[in-house]
Amino acid sequence: MKIGELARRTGVSVRMLRYYEERGLISPQRSISGYRDYASADEAAIRRVRLLGRAGLTLGTIAAILPCVTTDKIDFVPCADLRRILSDQVARLDNELDDIKRSRKILLKYLASASKPEKRGSSKRLNAKKKHEKSLTSG
């Protein structure tokens, strides 16, 4: 199939398909005239690339493990370093989750602080500020 048809069937832009080819994620055959000719295996590979990308893996990591992931199911042919690569990715995601949780706690504290009634004395400071501003403008 031609690149436009593969793009339509996978929901991946033509430009991205060419990029995937540059990165070695797919390897279409070439016609005599030089046009790319994609097989159903290329379409399946693109679907796996997207699945792994949604799992948070980078294209570099996907390129390393794609030969091990031969179906859309969660099974694979053991490859060298696969366990280490996946463990590293899980650790990276755990760190990101921890960062997000810390950020959430900070935002919740700000939100709680913003919803408290004004502290005593704050209205006095506000009135003093208004008097000072008025004295500056009244000359």
Disulfide bonds with the S-S distance in Angstrom:
Cys68-Cys79 1.75
